[in-house]
Amino acid sequence: MVAAFAAITRSLVAVIAAISVQIDRLAAQLTAAFDEHPDALIYRSQPGLDAVLGPRVLGEFGDDPGRYADARARRNFAGTSPIT
């Protein structure tokens, strides 16, 4: 019984190690692609928007500068406008 659990644990550790390597590769590709975007420096200048969260925010809002009429429209889209 112990040998079976040891074999399962070894195989799960191997799977986790392989996934960890793939996560690191994906993060490197994501960072490289995000750095090529013309507005990457603007997004990175915001506190908390690093190489992973910055591209996610860019993907959510899009990169069309005329998509939102003003800052209020962007806050409304994000759901962060105060409700009175």
C-alpha positions as CSV (number, residue, x, y, z in Angstrom):
1,M,0.0,0.0,0.0
2,V,2.8,2.4,0.9
3,A,4.6,1.7,-2.3
4,A,1.5,2.5,-4.3
5,F,1.1,5.9,-2.5
6,A,4.8,6.6,-3.1
7,A,4.4,5.9,-6.9
8,I,1.4,8.1,-7.1
9,T,3.2,10.9,-5.2
10,R,6.2,10.6,-7.5
11,S,4.1,10.8,-10.6
12,L,2.1,13.8,-9.3
13,V,5.4,15.6,-8.4
14,A,6.6,15.0,-12.0
15,V,3.3,16.4,-13.4
16,I,3.5,19.5,-11.2
17,A,7.2,20.0,-12.2
18,A,6.2,19.8,-15.9
19,I,3.3,22.2,-15.5
20,S,5.6,24.6,-13.6
21,V,8.0,24.7,-16.5
22,Q,5.2,25.3,-19.0
23,I,3.9,28.2,-16.8
24,D,7.3,29.8,-16.8
25,R,7.5,29.5,-20.6
26,L,4.0,31.0,-21.0
27,A,4.9,33.9,-18.7
28,A,8.0,34.6,-20.8
29,Q,6.0,34.6,-24.0
30,L,3.2,36.8,-22.5
31,T,5.8,39.3,-21.3
32,A,7.5,39.4,-24.7
33,A,4.2,39.9,-26.5
34,F,3.0,42.6,-24.0
35,D,6.3,44.5,-24.2
36,E,5.7,44.9,-28.0
37,H,2.4,46.7,-27.5
38,P,2.7,50.5,-27.9
39,D,0.9,51.2,-24.6
40,A,2.8,48.7,-22.5
41,L,4.7,51.4,-20.7
42,I,1.5,53.1,-19.8
43,Y,-0.1,50.0,-18.4
44,R,3.1,49.0,-16.5
45,S,3.2,52.5,-14.9
46,Q,0.0,51.6,-13.0
47,P,0.6,50.2,-9.6
48,G,0.0,46.4,-9.6
49,L,-0.1,45.9,-13.3
50,D,2.9,43.7,-14.0
51,A,3.6,41.3,-16.9
52,V,0.6,39.2,-16.2
53,L,-2.1,41.5,-14.9
54,G,-1.2,44.3,-17.4
55,P,-2.0,42.2,-20.5
56,R,-5.2,41.0,-18.8
57,V,-6.4,44.5,-18.3
58,L,-5.4,45.4,-21.8
59,G,-7.4,42.5,-23.1
60,E,-10.5,43.4,-21.0
61,F,-10.5,47.1,-22.0
62,G,-9.1,46.7,-25.5
63,D,-6.6,49.0,-27.2
64,D,-8.9,51.2,-29.2
65,P,-8.4,54.8,-27.7
66,G,-11.9,55.9,-28.9
67,R,-13.8,53.0,-27.4
68,Y,-14.8,55.0,-24.3
69,A,-16.0,58.6,-24.5
70,D,-14.3,59.5,-21.2
71,A,-13.0,58.2,-17.9
72,R,-16.4,57.8,-16.5
73,A,-17.5,55.5,-19.3
74,R,-14.4,53.3,-18.7
75,R,-15.2,53.2,-14.9
76,N,-18.8,52.3,-15.8
77,F,-17.6,49.4,-18.0
78,A,-15.3,48.2,-15.2
79,G,-18.0,48.4,-12.7
80,T,-16.1,50.7,-10.4
81,S,-18.3,53.8,-10.7
82,P,-19.8,55.0,-7.4
83,I,-23.5,54.2,-7.1
84,T,-25.5,57.0,-5.4
